[in-house]
Amino acid sequence: MAIRDWPVGERPRERLINQGARTLSDAELLAIFLRTGVRGRSALDLARELLQRFGGLRALLSAPRDTFCAAPGLGDAKYAQLQATLELGRRHLGEHLQRGNALQSPDDTARVLLARLRDYPFEVFAVLFLDNRHRVIAFEEMFRGTIDGASVHPREVVRSALGHNAAAVILCHNHPSGVAEPSDADRQITARLRNALELVDVRLLDHLVVGDQSYCSMAQRGLV
């Protein structure tokens, strides 16, 4: 039976409008995105099959284009729509890091950085540059590496900090393994960067390590 033939109170789109998006399951949200099913299967049936096939919502959303488009009911048009939707979400979150915004709480900032960096299949080292009131000046993804690590150059971080006239910085990098636990190399580069930044009177406030669903604040660990 097509979703349009369901009772109004059971249709995902109507439930979203009346009860809010948070009340819907992953399959129901995906069904709204798909809009239509395939022969013999409703959009919700197809959504459930896709989630099972890919192993979950996040795996589906981050699937390579060829893999995504090869699934039944999907294709280039749906891939383009999905990428646009994901980018809108990232930009919505990224507004927290726009120039002139003051950081309201470490947790809020960490959640934004988690969303920005966690899906990269390689390490990305980023820096959030702040003024003396902890207002955002700029956010830069400065170094990229393999799944094993990124080559971080303190000289380049210092140069960017001076270029932005930053008073403080927050460092952040992801662990593609999904484990948000600082390594010995993370501790060493944090110490090198702290020492280099101190020479130009720029404070290192924190170094966040981003995993799959969590993050670690090295400042809270006493490692900054």
N, C-alpha and C positions, 0 to 999 in steps of 0.2 A: 504494500500500500504506500502510495506517495505521501510525503509529509503534509502536503496541502489537504489531504483527505483526513488527517488526524483531527481530533477535537482541538479547538483553538487553544485551550489551556495546556495542551501537551506539546505544541509546536515550539521548537527551540527559539525561533525568532520572536514569537509573541511572548514567550517566557522571559527572554532577555529584556524586552521592552517593559514588561510589567513587574518583573522581580529583580532585574539587574543581572549583569553578566557573571557575577561571582557565583550565582546559583546554578550555573550550567556546568556540565561535565566537559572534559576535553573533547569528547566525541561530538557533543552538541555544539560547542563553539566551532569545531572544524566543519560540521555540517552546514552551519550558517555561511561559512567562508566558501564551501564548495557550491552551495546554492542548489545544485541538481545532482541526482545520482546517475546510475547507469541502468541499462535495461534489467529489470527484475530486482533492483536494489535501490532503496531510497538513499538520499544524501547521508542520513544518519547511519544506515547500514554500511555504506561505502566508507564513511569516516571511521567507524569501528574497525573495519578491515584494514584500512591504511595504518591506523595506530598499532594494530597487531603486527602488521607486516614490517613496519619500520622499528618497532620496539618502543614506541612512546612518542609523545608530542614533540619533545625537543629534538629527537633524532630525525623526525620527519621535517621539521622546520629548518634544520641545518644540513639536510641531505644535498649532495651535489646535484646540479641541474640534470645531468643525464639520468641519474638514479631516480630523482623525483619525477621526471617526465615519463619514465618508463612504467610507472604505476598506473593501474586502470583509473580512469576518471580524471587524470591529471594531464599536464602538457605545458607548453611554453606560456600560454596565456595565464594559467593558474600559477605557474612559477613566477611570472612577472608580478602578478597581483600580490603574491605572498611576500616577495622581496620588498615590494613597496610598503606593504603593511608592517613588516619587520623594521624597515628603516624609519618609518613614522614613529614606531615605538621607541627606537633608539634615540631619535631626535627629541622626542618628548622627555625621555629621561635625561638627555643631555642638556636640556635647558637649565637644569640645576647647576651645570658647570659653565654657564655662559658668563662672559665678562661682566664684572660688576656685582654679581651675586655673592652674598656672604654665605659661607658654609654654616648651615644651621646645626648640624650634629655630625659627629664622626660616622655614625651608623648610616645616615642618609647618604653621605658621600661615598662610603664603601659600597653601598648597594648599587649606586649608579655606576661605579667603576667595575663592579662585579658584572653587571649587565653588559658593559662595553667590551670587556676583555675576555670573558670566560669561554666564548665559543671559538676563539682562534685555535687552530691545530698546531700552532707553534708559539714559542714564547714571545710576548710583546712587552717591552718595558716603556712605561709612560710616566709623564711628570705633570703634576698640577701646580702651576705657578700662582702664587698668592701675593697680595699686598700686605701691608703691616696691620690691616684690619681683617685679614683672612678672607678678603674678597677675591674672587677668581679673576685672574688676568688672562690666563690661557691654559689649555690642556693640550699636550702634545704626546703622540705616540712616537718615541724617539728611536728605539732600537727594536729590530726583529731578528729572531734567530730560529734555530731548529727546535724540534721537540725537546732537545736536551739542554737548551740554554740560549741566552742572547748575550752578545758581546756588548757590554755597557762601558762607555768611555766617560769618566768623570769630567774630563776637559770639556766635552760637548754639553754636558748638563750645566756646568758652570757658565759656559758661554751663553747658553739660552737663558739662564737665570739673569745674567747681566743684561742681555738684550731686552728682556721683558721688564727690567728694573724690579724684579721680584724681591720681596722681603722674606719669603718663606716658600717652601715647596713640600709637596706630598708625593712620594714615589709610589709606583704601583706596577706590578707585573703579574702575569698569569702563569699558572702551572698547568700545561695541557694534560698532565696525568690526572687532574681533578683534585689532587690533594693539596690543601692550602696550608702546608707546613713549611716554614722557612728552612732552606738548606744551609749547609756551611758556606757555600758560595754566596747565598743571599746575605748572610751575616757579614761576610767579608766585603762585598760591594757596598753594603749599607754604611759600613765604617769608613770606607774609602771616600764615598760621596759626602758623608757628614763632615769629614775632615777637609775635603776640598771646598765645600760650600762655606764652612766656617771662615776660611781665608778671605772670602769676599763678603762676609757678614750676612750670609743668607742662612736662615734657620731650617733645619730639616725636621718637620713636624711628625712625620710618620712614613713608614714603608708598608704598604698593604700587599699581601700575597693573596691572589685570587685563585680559588679552586673551582670545582664544578658547581656546588651549591652553597659554598661558604667562603669566608675570607679570614685572614689572620692579620691583626694589627701588630706589627713589630714594636711599635711604641708601647702598647699595652703589655707586651712581653718584657719590656725593659731592654730592648735590643737597639734602640735608637738614642 
